[in-house]
Amino acid sequence: MKSATGYSAALLHTAEVPATTTTPLLNHWMSTTIASVIADYAEQIDNGRYPGDEEWLELDAPLMDHLIQVARVRGVNTDLPQLVKSLTDRGIEAGHGRDSFASLIEVITGS
């Protein structure tokens, strides 16, 4: 999460938006959404089942493409979103296209 927050701050910086402007929104998002996602993903990983009920890799992949495109236009290094996109693509190729982002554990660990 730290890297995603830092990356968001870098993109905002290129638009001359102070990072502190989004602090209330990010704090709310982290406490209401991310905490439950972490718990859900942990359960999915432990069970080895990755239901794509609300999001899935094939849904996330175009978002990664868009983020990479915007970062390039803004002159921001694209290594981080390219890494996530690469893992997402590999997950799709491994048959996890309709599975949640948590399924990337299978790609990362080579399971």
C-alpha positions in Angstrom: 0.0 0.0 0.0 2.9 2.4 0.7 4.1 2.1 -2.9 0.6 2.7 -4.3 0.2 5.8 -2.1 3.7 7.1 -3.1 2.9 6.4 -6.8 -0.4 8.3 -6.5 1.5 11.2 -4.8 4.0 11.3 -7.7 1.2 11.5 -10.3 -0.5 14.2 -8.3 2.8 16.1 -8.0 3.0 16.3 -11.8 -0.3 18.1 -11.8 0.8 20.4 -9.0 -1.7 18.9 -6.5 -0.3 18.8 -3.0 -0.2 15.3 -1.6 -1.8 16.5 1.6 -4.9 17.4 -0.4 -5.8 13.7 -0.7 -4.9 12.7 2.9 -8.5 12.7 4.2 -9.7 10.6 1.2 -6.8 8.2 1.4 -7.2 7.7 5.2 -10.9 7.0 4.8 -10.2 4.6 1.9 -7.5 2.8 3.8 -9.7 2.4 6.9 -13.0 1.5 5.2 -12.0 -0.4 2.1 -8.4 -1.6 2.2 -8.6 -3.2 5.7 -11.5 -5.4 4.6 -9.8 -6.3 1.3 -6.6 -7.4 3.1 -8.7 -9.7 5.4 -10.6 -11.0 2.4 -7.5 -11.7 0.4 -5.8 -13.4 3.3 -8.8 -15.8 3.6 -8.7 -16.4 -0.2 -5.0 -17.2 -0.1 -5.4 -19.5 2.9 -8.3 -21.3 1.1 -6.6 -21.4 -2.3 -9.8 -20.0 -3.8 -10.0 -16.6 -5.4 -13.6 -15.7 -6.3 -13.8 -12.7 -8.6 -17.1 -11.5 -7.2 -16.3 -7.8 -7.2 -13.1 -7.6 -9.2 -11.0 -9.9 -11.3 -7.7 -9.8 -13.2 -9.3 -9.3 -16.6 -11.1 -6.3 -15.2 -7.9 -4.9 -13.6 -5.7 -5.4 -16.7 -7.1 -2.4 -18.7 -6.8 -0.2 -15.7 -3.1 -1.0 -15.5 -2.7 -0.1 -19.1 -4.4 3.2 -18.5 -2.2 4.0 -15.4 0.9 3.2 -17.4 -0.2 5.5 -20.2 -1.0 8.4 -17.9 2.3 7.9 -16.0 4.2 8.1 -19.3 2.4 11.2 -20.4 3.1 12.8 -17.0 6.8 11.8 -17.1 6.5 9.5 -14.1 8.5 6.3 -13.9 6.4 3.3 -15.0 8.3 0.5 -13.4 5.8 -0.2 -10.6 2.6 -0.3 -12.6 4.5 -2.3 -15.3 5.4 -4.9 -12.7 1.8 -5.1 -11.5 0.6 -5.3 -15.1 3.2 -8.1 -15.9 2.0 -10.1 -12.9 -1.7 -9.5 -13.9 -1.0 -10.6 -17.4 0.8 -13.7 -16.2 -2.1 -14.5 -13.9 -4.5 -14.2 -16.8 -2.3 -16.5 -18.9 -2.3 -19.0 -16.0 -6.1 -19.2 -16.1 -6.9 -16.7 -13.3 -8.5 -14.1 -15.5 -11.9 -14.3 -13.7 -10.2 -14.7 -10.3 -9.5 -11.9 -7.8 -6.2 -10.0 -7.5 -5.3 -12.4 -4.6 -4.8 -15.1 -7.2 -1.5 -13.5 -8.1 -0.1 -15.4 -5.1 -0.1 -18.3 -7.5 2.1 -16.4 -10.0 4.4 -14.9 -7.4 5.1 -18.2 -5.7 5.1 -20.3 -8.9 2.3 -22.6 -7.5 
